[in-house]
C-alpha cells in the first residue's frame, strides 16, 4: 500500500523538477556593459548605460537556413523566421529605455581581440525615437573588443543587412543616419567557481 504512494510522490516530484528546469531562465553565455552617447542632451541624458545579454550564438547552419527561407519563400517568411529567433536582449538602462530582442548574434575573432555583431528588427529603443521613412528593416550593434575584453561599439538604428551563407554570418550592408556611439564597452567575465573543499 505504501509503495504505490511512494512511487506517485516520486513521479510528482520528478515532473515538478522538469517543469522548474523548463521554466528556469537560461543563463547568458556572454554579457556586455556599455555606455551610449544618446545625442539628445539637454532634453535626455547625454550618456546612458546599456547591457547586452547573449543567450546563444548564431550558427552557420542557422544562417544557411535563413538564406534558404529567403530564397524559397521570400522576404515575409524570412522576416517571420528571423523574428522568432531568440539570441538575447539589448537593455537600455534608463527611465525611458526599452529592451530590444536580439535575433542573430556572432562573435568573430580579430587580430587583437574579437568583434561582436548583433542583429534585430528595426524598432524604437526609447519613446523619443524617430523612425525614418527608410526601407531598412533592421538594427545592428557592433562591438570591437581587445584581448582584455574592453573596447567600443556602434548602434546602427536603421540598417540593411546581408546574409553571407558561405561564411555563416551576416554583415551590415548599409545604414541611414549616424550610428549611436558606445565609447566604452566591457565584457563581464565570470570568475570560475572555486573547487569545493
C-alpha positions in Angstrom: 0.0 0.0 0.0 2.8 2.4 0.9 4.9 1.5 -2.2 2.3 3.0 -4.8 2.1 6.1 -2.7 5.9 6.4 -2.7 6.1 5.9 -6.5 3.3 8.5 -7.1 5.1 11.0 -4.8 8.4 10.4 -6.7 6.6 10.8 -10.0 5.1 14.1 -8.9 8.5 15.4 -7.7 10.2 14.3 -11.0 7.5 16.2 -13.0 7.9 19.2 -10.8 11.7 19.2 -11.2 11.3 19.0 -15.0 8.8 21.9 -15.0 11.1 24.0 -12.8 14.1 23.3 -15.1 12.0 24.2 -18.2 10.8 27.4 -16.6 14.3 28.5 -15.4 15.7 31.4 -17.2 18.6 30.3 -19.4 21.9 31.8 -18.3 23.6 34.2 -20.6 26.6 32.9 -22.5 28.0 36.4 -22.7 27.2 39.8 -21.1 28.5 43.2 -22.2 28.1 46.5 -20.4 28.4 49.7 -22.4 27.7 53.4 -22.3 26.0 55.0 -25.2 26.0 58.6 -26.3 22.3 59.5 -26.9 22.8 62.7 -28.9 19.7 64.1 -27.1 21.2 66.4 -24.4 20.0 68.5 -22.7 16.5 67.0 -23.1 17.6 63.5 -22.3 20.7 62.2 -20.5 23.8 62.6 -22.8 25.1 59.2 -21.8 23.1 56.1 -20.8 24.1 52.6 -19.7 23.4 49.6 -22.0 23.5 46.0 -21.0 23.7 43.3 -23.7 22.9 39.7 -22.7 23.6 36.9 -25.3 21.7 33.6 -24.7 23.3 31.8 -27.6 25.4 32.5 -30.7 24.0 32.1 -34.2 25.4 29.1 -36.0 26.4 28.9 -39.7 23.6 26.4 -40.2 21.1 28.9 -38.9 22.4 31.5 -41.4 22.1 29.0 -44.3 18.6 28.1 -43.1 17.7 31.9 -43.2 19.1 32.1 -46.7 17.2 29.1 -47.9 13.9 30.5 -46.4 14.6 33.8 -48.2 15.3 32.1 -51.5 12.4 29.7 -51.4 9.6 31.5 -49.5 10.5 35.2 -49.8 11.1 38.2 -47.6 8.0 37.8 -45.4 8.8 34.2 -44.5 12.4 35.2 -43.8 11.3 38.1 -41.5 9.0 35.7 -39.6 11.8 33.1 -39.1 14.3 35.8 -38.1 11.9 37.5 -35.7 11.1 34.2 -33.9 14.8 33.5 -33.2 15.8 34.5 -29.6 19.5 35.1 -29.1 19.3 37.6 -26.2 18.4 41.2 -25.4 19.8 44.7 -25.5 18.7 46.6 -22.4 18.7 50.4 -22.5 19.1 51.1 -18.8 17.4 54.4 -18.1 14.0 55.6 -17.1 12.6 55.7 -20.7 14.7 52.9 -22.2 13.2 49.7 -23.8 14.5 46.2 -24.2 15.2 45.1 -27.8 15.3 41.3 -28.5 18.4 40.1 -30.4 17.6 37.7 -33.3 21.2 37.0 -34.5 24.5 37.1 -32.6 28.0 36.5 -33.9 31.5 36.5 -32.3 34.3 36.9 -34.8 38.0 36.7 -33.7 40.2 39.6 -34.8 44.0 40.1 -34.7 43.8 41.9 -31.3 40.6 40.5 -29.8 37.1 40.0 -31.2 34.2 41.6 -32.9 30.6 41.1 -31.8 27.8 41.6 -34.3 24.2 41.6 -33.2 21.1 42.0 -35.4 17.5 42.8 -34.5 14.4 44.2 -36.2 14.4 48.0 -36.5 12.4 49.4 -33.6 12.4 52.2 -31.1 14.7 52.0 -28.2 13.1 54.9 -26.4 9.9 56.9 -26.6 11.5 59.8 -28.5 13.0 57.6 -31.3 12.0 59.0 -34.7 11.5 56.1 -37.2 12.8 57.2 -40.6 11.0 56.6 -43.9 13.8 54.3 -44.9 13.0 50.8 -46.3 15.7 49.3 -44.0 14.2 46.6 -41.8 16.9 46.0 -39.3 19.1 47.5 -36.5 22.6 46.3 -35.6 25.1 46.5 -32.8 28.8 46.2 -33.5 31.3 45.9 -30.6 35.1 45.8 -31.1 36.9 44.4 -28.1 40.6 43.9 -27.3 42.3 41.0 -25.6 41.3 42.5 -22.2 37.6 42.4 -23.3 37.3 46.2 -23.4 36.6 48.4 -26.3 34.0 50.5 -28.1 31.0 50.0 -30.3 28.2 51.4 -32.5 24.5 51.0 -32.7 23.0 51.2 -36.2 19.3 52.1 -35.6 18.4 51.9 -39.3 20.4 49.2 -41.2 20.2 46.9 -44.1 21.9 43.6 -43.6 23.3 40.9 -46.0 23.4 37.2 -45.3 26.7 35.6 -46.0 25.9 31.8 -46.1 29.3 30.8 -47.3 30.9 32.3 -44.2 27.9 31.5 -42.0 27.4 35.1 -40.8 25.7 38.4 -41.5 27.0 41.9 -42.1 25.7 45.4 -42.1 25.5 46.3 -45.8 24.4 49.9 -45.4 22.7 52.2 -42.9 20.9 55.5 -42.7 21.7 58.3 -40.2 24.6 58.4 -37.9 25.1 55.4 -35.6 25.0 55.9 -31.9 28.4 55.5 -30.3 29.4 53.3 -27.4 32.6 55.0 -26.2 33.1 52.3 -23.5 32.3 48.6 -23.7 33.3 45.9 -21.2 32.6 42.2 -21.4 31.5 40.9 -18.0 33.8 37.9 -17.5 32.6 35.5 -14.8 35.2 34.3 -12.4 35.5 30.5 -12.4 34.0 28.8 -9.4 36.5 27.6 -6.8 36.5 23.9 -6.3 34.7 22.8 -3.1 37.0 21.5 -0.4 
